[in-house]
Amino acid sequence: MIKNAVICIFITVTGLVGCAPSSPIGLVDTQRIVANWSQYQGYQAELMLEEQTIAQSHVSTQQKQGEVRQLQQRYGKIQQQLVAELQNAAAQVAKAKGLKLVFTRQGVGWGGVDITPDVERALNITESATPAASPS
């Protein structure tokens, strides 16, 4: 009986959300953004190459650890920069579309307006298909 009530409520809420003229919530597929953003991919490749270079270098372990710490700091700064760019692009799109909130697509079962293509355009990302889901 409770199970049937929950199902009825879910169907009703789903139906009402589907009938709404527009949602005040925007969704961004960050996995798609990361997979298609050449700037992100370039930084990722550069950092991986530097990590391999450090690992293969013939210096002391202590010196390698220092170089790894510097690389981690650089990675943190780059990550902050990219997140800020993504947030700014999402904020611009949300403002233009009159959205009150923006969430990442990951973890959201249904609802909201997908603004990923608009955010990609704001970041000058060539739009392509959504990448395969990563294993959880």
N, C-alpha and C positions, 0 to 999 in steps of 0.2 A: 504494500500500500504506500509506504513512504517512498519507495523506489519509483513508483508510478507518479507520485506527486512531484518528485524532483525532475523526472523526465518532462512532465507537463510544464513546469516552470521554465526549464531550460528551453523547450521549444517556443514558449511564449516570448521569453526574453530575446531569443535569437530572431524570432519573427519581427519583434518591435525594432530591434537594432537594424535589421534589413530594410525596414520601412522608413527609417529616419532619413530625411533629405540629405544630410551630410553629417559626418562624425566630427566632433571637435578634437579628435585624437589622430595624430599622424604616426605612421610606422615607417621605420627605416631598416632595411635588411643590411646590417653591417657586414655580414659575411660576403654578400654580393659586392658591396663597396670595396672591401679589402681585396677581393679576388680580381677586381677590374681596375683598381686605381693604380695607374702606372707610377705615380709618385711614391706610393706606399711600397709597391713591388721593388722599385729601385732602391729605396732605403733598406728594405729587407735583404735584398741580394748583397748590397754593399756591407751591411753588418755581418752577414753570414760569412762573406769572404774574409773580413777582418778577423772574425772568430777563428776560422780555419788557419789563417796566417799565424795567429798567436799560438794556437795549439801545435803547429808544426815548427815553430821557431826553436832555435837551439840556444835559448837563454835559460836562466835559472827559474825554478818554480816560483820563487818570490817575485821575480820580474814579470813573469806571465800573469800572476795573480793581480799585480798592479795594473797591467795592461787590460786585463779582463774587467777590473773595477772601472777603469776609464771608459771602456766600451759600454759597460752597463749604464754609466751616467749619460753617455752620449745617446744610447738607446732611449733612456727615460725622457730626455729633452726632445728627441725626434717624435716619440710617442705623444708627448704633450702637445707638440705643434700640430701633429696630424689630427688628434682628437679635437683640438680647438678649431681647426679648419672644417672638420666634419660637423661640429656643433654649430658653427657660424652658418654653414650652408643650410643645415636643417632648420635653423632659426629663421633664415631668410625665406625659405620655402613655406614654413609654417605661417609666418606673418602674411605672406602673399595669399595663402589659401584660407586665412582666418582660423587656423587651428590653435587650440589652447594648450595642447600637450603633444609631445613627440616621444615615442618609446622606440626601442629597438624591436625588430620583428621577432627575434629569438625569444621564445618563451610565451608569446602571445598566441593563444589558440584561434581567436577570431575577433572580428571587429576592427575598427579604425580604418584610416585611409592610407594606402601604401604610397608614400612620397619618395620612394627610393629612386625612380627614374629622374625626378625633378632634382633631387640632391646630387645625383650623378652629373646632371647637366651643369649644376652650379659649381661642381668641382672639376669640370671639363673631363669627365670620365666617359669613355666610349661605352655605350650601353651594350650589354651582352646578356646571355642567358644566366639565370641563377645557378651558381655552382652546386654540385652535389653536396648534400648535407654531411657535415663532419660527424664521425662517430662520437657518441656521448659516453 
